[in-house]
Amino acid sequence: MTSRRRVFYTATRRETVLRVLCLAVLFHLVYVTYLSTLWEYLGFALVPFSAWAMVYTYALVLGPALLAPLRSGRRTILVFFVLYNLFYLPSEFCLLFTSGSWDRGPSIQLVLAVGFGLLALSFRLPVRLVKVPPLGWRLFVGVLVTLCGLCVAFALSGGLSNLTFSNFFDASSSRRAKEEASGILGFFGSGYVFAWVTYVVAPLLILIGLIRKRLLLLGLGCFAEVLIYAATAAKFALLTPPFVILAWLSCRRDNGRVAVKYTYWTSGLLFSSTLIANTLLGVPNAIEHVLSFFVMRYFGYQGVSTVFYARFAEANGYTYWSHVKGVASYIQYPFDQALPWAVAAFYWGFPGTSAPSHPWAQDGLVAAGLGGVLVISCVVAAVFWVTDALAARVRTEIAVPLMLIQGVLLSESSLFTQLLSNGWMLLCVFLSLSPTVLRAVTTKRQPTVVAEMQRGTIL
């Protein structure tokens, strides 16, 4: 199946405004009715704020979305909208609700809006496609299968007794126990292999199996993810196969535009369900875990982390990016622990816990304060531009699931962790060297995104 539409993403100005405002109102209500009660012990109880502060926040929430182009052929614009929902919008409201007891909240809100606005404007830059000769089909699949094989070997090396299926919602504590008992992630490179297979290799095998109707490749990708969950209790590994399959099914005939809509529809559905559960049902035990996992884990914590890291930097100073591997050789790292653990120890006072993060918190606010937010926004924009130069030829039904995965991961990790540990750079290599079966085909009658981007007729 070839990509026949001329754009990867398109929306009217009215659609953009309505989506952002509706999601903002829903998150606002979820915070008031649900999250503020749960996070009261962390200092996130409701505090008084003026009507002007609320208008200011809603204006900042809407601003970057209006700066983004209404039509774009760039794949990473999907990641932009994922970050918008998971990180930017919650951050602005969490800063609003804490500004009553904290003077720096409004200034950080403004700088975040400027930084994210710069990222939105970067999608108006033309992309020069990188021409890389494709690898042979057998070699390409062989590399994927080899990495899966290494993953299986590392998982089995911990012993069959280590392959246990823990409760999904208790997986975090089970994962720490397994690491301490078996040292499975202590093998050289095994941690990278598990992450690469979970976030890049297995999803690619699943997608290839779906497109070419190869049940063996589809089964191998799913088996690798289940095995990783059994060996390490990594929850994302268990969620990836259904996530990839549903994303592939949803975008096959809508050229990726439906995936951007789904980021808002899914967010709105989760927030609406939370409101109904709290106001009418009192959050029954049957759905309490589901709501807490998805709403708190993937929408609330990213906003909270912005406040965490900003206050940590205010009390302890900046790292000037010395927390990044390699930079510490030139700039002394000021803390005894890795940054997420140092931030958690600062708030909770006990070891073994890491604070949630995202690039604008860890690589921005703690790195260099307000100026760091602008710097990391430009760096993220450059990463997106390079990724689009490599991935523009890839078929839509391949690009959408992979970009959605990377967007979710980027909303909860450092940019530099995402590039290496979580496989963003590996994905770029695979996409640029992928065989023709994974690429959109340009025809004379119906030019694709690739052809139009080369002519500069689409942003």
Secondary structure, DSSP 8 states (H G I E B T S, - for coil): -----S-SEE--HHHHHHHHHHHHHHHHHHIIIIIHHHTGGGT-S-----HHHHHHHHHHHHHHHHHS-SEE--TTHHHHHHHIIIIIHHHHHHHHHHGGG-TTHHHHHHHHHHHHHHHHHHTTS-----------HHHHHHHHHHHHHHHHHHHHHT-GGG-----GGGHHHHHHHHHHHH-GGGSTTHHHHHHHIIIIIHHHHHHHHHHHT-HHHHHHHHHHHHHHHHHH--HHHHHHHHHHHHHHHHHTTTTTHHHHHHHHHHHHHHHHHHHHIIIII---HHHHHHHIIIIIIIIIHHHHHHHHHHHHHHHH---TTTTSTTGGGTS----SS-HHHHHHHHHH--SS------HHIIIIIHHHHHHHHHHHHHHHHHHHHHHHHHHTTB-HHHHHHHHHHHHHHHTTS-HHHHHHTTSHHHHHHHHHH--GGGB----SSS--HHHHHHHTS--
